[in-house]
């Protein structure tokens, strides 16, 4: 800690930016796994909703989101294009976290996938 931080009790601007970036990254991490096990895309009411529960579905979701974002035509404005590329990068940055989350949730996704395959036959 430098003397400026000790005397004023304030964090330097660089530390605040680093903290903001880390909190943003933490907020977005694990979204693929959450979509697979908890959230998903619910159908219109009154249908009952169950999450997809695919084996390693969080990773599939991350790659699917990144692919969809990057396959949009470049006819958008510069700001829209940069937002799209940033969102795709965040989806790809989530892959390692989804790998861990999907591995932890294998106990939930394997039986659900087995039941789905039994129901399809």
N, C-alpha and C positions, 0 to 999 in steps of 0.2 A: 504494500500500500504506500502510495507516495505521500509527501507532507501536505499537499493540497487537499487530498481526500480526508486526511486525519483532522485537519483544522476546520474544514467546513462541514464535514459529515456527508457530503454529496458525492455521488459516483461520477467519474469523468464520462463524457458523452460516448466515448468508444465502448465503455463497459455497458452503458444503457443500450446501445445498438446491438451488442453481442447478446445481451439478455433478451431483448425483444426478438431477435432472430431465433434464439434457442427456444423460447416459449412458443413462437409460431411454428417452428419445426416440430416441437413436441405435440402441439395441438393437432397437426395434420398427420402425425405418425400413427399407424395402426388403423387408418380408415378402411383399408381393404378388408381386414379381418373383422372389423365391426360390421361392415356391410354384409359380410358373409354369415356371421353368427347371430347378430342382433337386429340390425336395421334393415338392410335390403331395400327393395322397392315395393312397398305395399300395393296390393290391387285396390281397385275402387271398392268402397263399402257396398254392400254388407258382407262381402266375401271374407272368409277367415284368412288371416295372414300367417305364414310361417317363413322364416328366413331361408335362403337357398341351402345353407349348410353343405357346401361342396368341399371335397378334400382339397386343401390349398386354394380355396376359392378367393381368399384375400389377395393372393399374388395374381391370380387370374383377373380379378377386378382391377388391380393397379395397372397391369399391362393393357387391359381393355380400355380403361379410361385414357391412358396416355396415347394409345393408338387412335382412339376417336378424336382426341384433341389435336393431334398432329396431322390427321387426314382431312381437316377442314381446309377448304380452298383459301389461298392467300389473298383473297379479294377484300379482306377485312381491313380496318384501319390499323395503323402502327400500334396503337395502344391495345386494341383487341388482340392483335397477333402476339404482342409481348405477354399479355395476360394468359393467352392460350398456351404459349411455350412455357411460361412459368408454372402453370397448373400441371402441364405434362411432366415437367421436371420434378415437381413435388410428388406426383403419383409414382414416378420412378424412384425417387428418394425413399418412398414408403416401402418399397419391395423388401429390404432386409428386415424391417420391423414387422411386416406382414408375414415374412418367413418364420420369425420367432412366434408371433401370435398364432399363425396357422398350425405350427407344430404343437403348441400348447393346447390348442382346441381339437387336436386329432381325435381325442376321446369322445368328442361330441359329433364331429363330422363323419367319421368312418361309419358308426352305426346308422346315422341318418342317410348316408349314401347307399348303404346296404339295403335299408328299408325301401328307398326309392327304386333301386334296381329290382327288388323282389316285387314291388307293386307294378312295375312296367311289364312284367312277364305274364 
